[in-house]
Amino acid sequence: GINAEYGTPEHTLTSMTTSFKHIILLKFKEDATDEDKSVLFKAFDELHTIDGVISVSHGKNVSDRSQGYDYGLLVVFSDQKAEQEVYQPHPLHLSLIHISEPTRHAQISYAV
């Protein structure tokens, strides 16, 4: 399937409760091709290589309450500093923004 999760086994539930989470919900453009989406999903898969990223999960929505959002991405960081100072300016993250342009109709970003 198209759901994927990357992480390291040494991170426990304890690290998840003290971590910082970045959530993205996407609505795809009607004319978004499977090829464009595949390129985007592969870019998601690379995010786990960024320092401070504990895990990356992404997948197609299966809820009937999604308000039209098709796909979700969850990136878990060791802390908020890792998200803001390492991830946000990282070349992989910046290229992901560009890669998503052909497919993205709308996006909600949420960080906790």
PyMOL commands that place a pseudoatom at each C-alpha (Angstrom):
pseudoatom trace, name=CA, resn=GLY, resi=1, chain=A, elem=C, hetatm=0, pos=[0.000, 0.000, 0.000]
pseudoatom trace, name=CA, resn=ILE, resi=2, chain=A, elem=C, hetatm=0, pos=[0.897, 3.651, 0.075]
pseudoatom trace, name=CA, resn=ASN, resi=3, chain=A, elem=C, hetatm=0, pos=[1.055, 3.967, 3.841]
pseudoatom trace, name=CA, resn=ALA, resi=4, chain=A, elem=C, hetatm=0, pos=[4.622, 4.142, 5.113]
pseudoatom trace, name=CA, resn=GLU, resi=5, chain=A, elem=C, hetatm=0, pos=[6.353, 4.595, 8.435]
pseudoatom trace, name=CA, resn=TYR, resi=6, chain=A, elem=C, hetatm=0, pos=[10.016, 5.110, 9.220]
pseudoatom trace, name=CA, resn=GLY, resi=7, chain=A, elem=C, hetatm=0, pos=[11.656, 5.337, 12.589]
pseudoatom trace, name=CA, resn=THR, resi=8, chain=A, elem=C, hetatm=0, pos=[14.218, 3.867, 14.864]
pseudoatom trace, name=CA, resn=PRO, resi=9, chain=A, elem=C, hetatm=0, pos=[13.320, 1.124, 17.358]
pseudoatom trace, name=CA, resn=GLU, resi=10, chain=A, elem=C, hetatm=0, pos=[15.256, 2.706, 20.216]
pseudoatom trace, name=CA, resn=HIS, resi=11, chain=A, elem=C, hetatm=0, pos=[12.631, 5.442, 20.519]
pseudoatom trace, name=CA, resn=THR, resi=12, chain=A, elem=C, hetatm=0, pos=[9.998, 4.447, 23.031]
pseudoatom trace, name=CA, resn=LEU, resi=13, chain=A, elem=C, hetatm=0, pos=[6.575, 5.731, 23.977]
pseudoatom trace, name=CA, resn=THR, resi=14, chain=A, elem=C, hetatm=0, pos=[8.310, 7.933, 26.547]
pseudoatom trace, name=CA, resn=SER, resi=15, chain=A, elem=C, hetatm=0, pos=[10.218, 9.771, 23.820]
pseudoatom trace, name=CA, resn=MET, resi=16, chain=A, elem=C, hetatm=0, pos=[6.976, 10.165, 21.878]
pseudoatom trace, name=CA, resn=THR, resi=17, chain=A, elem=C, hetatm=0, pos=[5.311, 11.968, 24.792]
pseudoatom trace, name=CA, resn=THR, resi=18, chain=A, elem=C, hetatm=0, pos=[8.164, 14.470, 25.167]
pseudoatom trace, name=CA, resn=SER, resi=19, chain=A, elem=C, hetatm=0, pos=[8.636, 14.932, 21.435]
pseudoatom trace, name=CA, resn=PHE, resi=20, chain=A, elem=C, hetatm=0, pos=[7.367, 17.550, 19.009]
pseudoatom trace, name=CA, resn=LYS, resi=21, chain=A, elem=C, hetatm=0, pos=[5.004, 16.557, 16.204]
pseudoatom trace, name=CA, resn=HIS, resi=22, chain=A, elem=C, hetatm=0, pos=[4.441, 18.146, 12.783]
pseudoatom trace, name=CA, resn=ILE, resi=23, chain=A, elem=C, hetatm=0, pos=[1.216, 17.136, 11.034]
pseudoatom trace, name=CA, resn=ILE, resi=24, chain=A, elem=C, hetatm=0, pos=[0.345, 17.925, 7.409]
pseudoatom trace, name=CA, resn=LEU, resi=25, chain=A, elem=C, hetatm=0, pos=[-3.003, 17.210, 5.755]
pseudoatom trace, name=CA, resn=LEU, resi=26, chain=A, elem=C, hetatm=0, pos=[-3.170, 17.484, 1.963]
pseudoatom trace, name=CA, resn=LYS, resi=27, chain=A, elem=C, hetatm=0, pos=[-5.924, 17.890, -0.583]
pseudoatom trace, name=CA, resn=PHE, resi=28, chain=A, elem=C, hetatm=0, pos=[-4.676, 16.870, -3.988]
pseudoatom trace, name=CA, resn=LYS, resi=29, chain=A, elem=C, hetatm=0, pos=[-5.491, 18.802, -7.140]
pseudoatom trace, name=CA, resn=GLU, resi=30, chain=A, elem=C, hetatm=0, pos=[-8.010, 17.008, -9.336]
pseudoatom trace, name=CA, resn=ASP, resi=31, chain=A, elem=C, hetatm=0, pos=[-5.427, 16.747, -12.115]
pseudoatom trace, name=CA, resn=ALA, resi=32, chain=A, elem=C, hetatm=0, pos=[-2.610, 15.498, -9.847]
pseudoatom trace, name=CA, resn=THR, resi=33, chain=A, elem=C, hetatm=0, pos=[-1.060, 12.482, -11.536]
pseudoatom trace, name=CA, resn=ASP, resi=34, chain=A, elem=C, hetatm=0, pos=[-0.080, 9.240, -9.838]
pseudoatom trace, name=CA, resn=GLU, resi=35, chain=A, elem=C, hetatm=0, pos=[3.485, 9.946, -10.966]
pseudoatom trace, name=CA, resn=ASP, resi=36, chain=A, elem=C, hetatm=0, pos=[3.514, 13.375, -9.243]
pseudoatom trace, name=CA, resn=LYS, resi=37, chain=A, elem=C, hetatm=0, pos=[2.088, 11.812, -6.079]
pseudoatom trace, name=CA, resn=SER, resi=38, chain=A, elem=C, hetatm=0, pos=[4.698, 9.034, -6.196]
pseudoatom trace, name=CA, resn=VAL, resi=39, chain=A, elem=C, hetatm=0, pos=[7.502, 11.622, -6.340]
pseudoatom trace, name=CA, resn=LEU, resi=40, chain=A, elem=C, hetatm=0, pos=[5.961, 13.366, -3.320]
pseudoatom trace, name=CA, resn=PHE, resi=41, chain=A, elem=C, hetatm=0, pos=[5.631, 10.126, -1.337]
pseudoatom trace, name=CA, resn=LYS, resi=42, chain=A, elem=C, hetatm=0, pos=[9.269, 9.247, -2.065]
pseudoatom trace, name=CA, resn=ALA, resi=43, chain=A, elem=C, hetatm=0, pos=[10.272, 12.691, -0.759]
pseudoatom trace, name=CA, resn=PHE, resi=44, chain=A, elem=C, hetatm=0, pos=[8.290, 11.984, 2.426]
pseudoatom trace, name=CA, resn=ASP, resi=45, chain=A, elem=C, hetatm=0, pos=[10.254, 8.740, 2.784]
pseudoatom trace, name=CA, resn=GLU, resi=46, chain=A, elem=C, hetatm=0, pos=[13.555, 10.658, 2.847]
pseudoatom trace, name=CA, resn=LEU, resi=47, chain=A, elem=C, hetatm=0, pos=[12.595, 12.945, 5.748]
pseudoatom trace, name=CA, resn=HIS, resi=48, chain=A, elem=C, hetatm=0, pos=[13.636, 10.344, 8.322]
pseudoatom trace, name=CA, resn=THR, resi=49, chain=A, elem=C, hetatm=0, pos=[17.276, 11.001, 7.396]
pseudoatom trace, name=CA, resn=ILE, resi=50, chain=A, elem=C, hetatm=0, pos=[17.184, 14.532, 8.865]
pseudoatom trace, name=CA, resn=ASP, resi=51, chain=A, elem=C, hetatm=0, pos=[18.826, 14.930, 12.273]
pseudoatom trace, name=CA, resn=GLY, resi=52, chain=A, elem=C, hetatm=0, pos=[16.276, 15.211, 15.068]
pseudoatom trace, name=CA, resn=VAL, resi=53, chain=A, elem=C, hetatm=0, pos=[13.567, 13.267, 13.190]
pseudoatom trace, name=CA, resn=ILE, resi=54, chain=A, elem=C, hetatm=0, pos=[12.404, 10.319, 15.280]
pseudoatom trace, name=CA, resn=SER, resi=55, chain=A, elem=C, hetatm=0, pos=[9.840, 8.965, 12.825]
pseudoatom trace, name=CA, resn=VAL, resi=56, chain=A, elem=C, hetatm=0, pos=[7.908, 9.726, 9.655]
pseudoatom trace, name=CA, resn=SER, resi=57, chain=A, elem=C, hetatm=0, pos=[4.480, 8.273, 8.875]
pseudoatom trace, name=CA, resn=HIS, resi=58, chain=A, elem=C, hetatm=0, pos=[2.316, 9.049, 5.878]
pseudoatom trace, name=CA, resn=GLY, resi=59, chain=A, elem=C, hetatm=0, pos=[-0.682, 7.566, 4.176]
pseudoatom trace, name=CA, resn=LYS, resi=60, chain=A, elem=C, hetatm=0, pos=[-3.992, 7.907, 2.412]
pseudoatom trace, name=CA, resn=ASN, resi=61, chain=A, elem=C, hetatm=0, pos=[-6.963, 9.071, 4.459]
pseudoatom trace, name=CA, resn=VAL, resi=62, chain=A, elem=C, hetatm=0, pos=[-9.467, 6.367, 5.416]
pseudoatom trace, name=CA, resn=SER, resi=63, chain=A, elem=C, hetatm=0, pos=[-11.831, 8.517, 7.505]
pseudoatom trace, name=CA, resn=ASP, resi=64, chain=A, elem=C, hetatm=0, pos=[-15.209, 9.711, 6.286]
pseudoatom trace, name=CA, resn=ARG, resi=65, chain=A, elem=C, hetatm=0, pos=[-14.710, 12.893, 8.352]
pseudoatom trace, name=CA, resn=SER, resi=66, chain=A, elem=C, hetatm=0, pos=[-11.633, 14.227, 6.531]
pseudoatom trace, name=CA, resn=GLN, resi=67, chain=A, elem=C, hetatm=0, pos=[-13.378, 17.262, 5.008]
pseudoatom trace, name=CA, resn=GLY, resi=68, chain=A, elem=C, hetatm=0, pos=[-11.881, 16.354, 1.642]
pseudoatom trace, name=CA, resn=TYR, resi=69, chain=A, elem=C, hetatm=0, pos=[-8.277, 15.943, 2.752]
pseudoatom trace, name=CA, resn=ASP, resi=70, chain=A, elem=C, hetatm=0, pos=[-6.741, 13.025, 0.892]
pseudoatom trace, name=CA, resn=TYR, resi=71, chain=A, elem=C, hetatm=0, pos=[-3.424, 12.319, 2.556]
pseudoatom trace, name=CA, resn=GLY, resi=72, chain=A, elem=C, hetatm=0, pos=[-1.582, 12.850, 5.822]
pseudoatom trace, name=CA, resn=LEU, resi=73, chain=A, elem=C, hetatm=0, pos=[2.018, 13.199, 6.951]
pseudoatom trace, name=CA, resn=LEU, resi=74, chain=A, elem=C, hetatm=0, pos=[3.204, 12.961, 10.562]
pseudoatom trace, name=CA, resn=VAL, resi=75, chain=A, elem=C, hetatm=0, pos=[6.804, 13.799, 11.419]
pseudoatom trace, name=CA, resn=VAL, resi=76, chain=A, elem=C, hetatm=0, pos=[7.905, 13.276, 15.034]
pseudoatom trace, name=CA, resn=PHE, resi=77, chain=A, elem=C, hetatm=0, pos=[10.945, 15.209, 16.249]
pseudoatom trace, name=CA, resn=SER, resi=78, chain=A, elem=C, hetatm=0, pos=[13.095, 14.848, 19.328]
pseudoatom trace, name=CA, resn=ASP, resi=79, chain=A, elem=C, hetatm=0, pos=[11.999, 18.352, 20.379]
pseudoatom trace, name=CA, resn=GLN, resi=80, chain=A, elem=C, hetatm=0, pos=[10.656, 21.642, 19.034]
pseudoatom trace, name=CA, resn=LYS, resi=81, chain=A, elem=C, hetatm=0, pos=[14.171, 22.985, 18.432]
pseudoatom trace, name=CA, resn=ALA, resi=82, chain=A, elem=C, hetatm=0, pos=[14.889, 20.086, 16.036]
pseudoatom trace, name=CA, resn=GLU, resi=83, chain=A, elem=C, hetatm=0, pos=[11.754, 20.955, 14.049]
pseudoatom trace, name=CA, resn=GLN, resi=84, chain=A, elem=C, hetatm=0, pos=[12.398, 24.690, 13.907]
pseudoatom trace, name=CA, resn=GLU, resi=85, chain=A, elem=C, hetatm=0, pos=[16.184, 24.911, 13.645]
pseudoatom trace, name=CA, resn=VAL, resi=86, chain=A, elem=C, hetatm=0, pos=[17.113, 21.720, 11.782]
pseudoatom trace, name=CA, resn=TYR, resi=87, chain=A, elem=C, hetatm=0, pos=[14.072, 20.482, 9.813]
pseudoatom trace, name=CA, resn=GLN, resi=88, chain=A, elem=C, hetatm=0, pos=[12.494, 23.735, 8.598]
pseudoatom trace, name=CA, resn=PRO, resi=89, chain=A, elem=C, hetatm=0, pos=[15.650, 25.083, 6.854]
pseudoatom trace, name=CA, resn=HIS, resi=90, chain=A, elem=C, hetatm=0, pos=[16.896, 21.629, 5.753]
pseudoatom trace, name=CA, resn=PRO, resi=91, chain=A, elem=C, hetatm=0, pos=[17.311, 21.179, 1.975]
pseudoatom trace, name=CA, resn=LEU, resi=92, chain=A, elem=C, hetatm=0, pos=[15.145, 18.014, 1.976]
pseudoatom trace, name=CA, resn=HIS, resi=93, chain=A, elem=C, hetatm=0, pos=[12.277, 19.894, 3.615]
pseudoatom trace, name=CA, resn=LEU, resi=94, chain=A, elem=C, hetatm=0, pos=[12.668, 22.891, 1.303]
pseudoatom trace, name=CA, resn=SER, resi=95, chain=A, elem=C, hetatm=0, pos=[12.707, 20.634, -1.771]
pseudoatom trace, name=CA, resn=LEU, resi=96, chain=A, elem=C, hetatm=0, pos=[9.592, 18.874, -0.461]
pseudoatom trace, name=CA, resn=ILE, resi=97, chain=A, elem=C, hetatm=0, pos=[7.712, 22.179, -0.559]
pseudoatom trace, name=CA, resn=HIS, resi=98, chain=A, elem=C, hetatm=0, pos=[8.665, 22.563, -4.226]
pseudoatom trace, name=CA, resn=ILE, resi=99, chain=A, elem=C, hetatm=0, pos=[7.914, 18.911, -5.067]
pseudoatom trace, name=CA, resn=SER, resi=100, chain=A, elem=C, hetatm=0, pos=[4.409, 19.168, -3.605]
pseudoatom trace, name=CA, resn=GLU, resi=101, chain=A, elem=C, hetatm=0, pos=[3.389, 22.120, -5.816]
pseudoatom trace, name=CA, resn=PRO, resi=102, chain=A, elem=C, hetatm=0, pos=[2.094, 20.077, -8.810]
pseudoatom trace, name=CA, resn=THR, resi=103, chain=A, elem=C, hetatm=0, pos=[-0.170, 17.970, -6.579]
pseudoatom trace, name=CA, resn=ARG, resi=104, chain=A, elem=C, hetatm=0, pos=[-1.238, 20.219, -3.685]
pseudoatom trace, name=CA, resn=HIS, resi=105, chain=A, elem=C, hetatm=0, pos=[-4.625, 21.955, -3.835]
pseudoatom trace, name=CA, resn=ALA, resi=106, chain=A, elem=C, hetatm=0, pos=[-4.786, 22.760, -0.119]
pseudoatom trace, name=CA, resn=GLN, resi=107, chain=A, elem=C, hetatm=0, pos=[-2.807, 22.029, 3.001]
pseudoatom trace, name=CA, resn=ILE, resi=108, chain=A, elem=C, hetatm=0, pos=[-3.262, 22.222, 6.749]
pseudoatom trace, name=CA, resn=SER, resi=109, chain=A, elem=C, hetatm=0, pos=[-0.114, 22.305, 8.882]
pseudoatom trace, name=CA, resn=TYR, resi=110, chain=A, elem=C, hetatm=0, pos=[-0.295, 21.671, 12.612]
pseudoatom trace, name=CA, resn=ALA, resi=111, chain=A, elem=C, hetatm=0, pos=[2.495, 21.382, 15.155]
pseudoatom trace, name=CA, resn=VAL, resi=112, chain=A, elem=C, hetatm=0, pos=[2.240, 20.198, 18.759]
for i in range(1, 112): cmd.bond("trace and resi %d" % i, "trace and resi %d" % (i + 1))
show_as sticks, trace
zoom trace
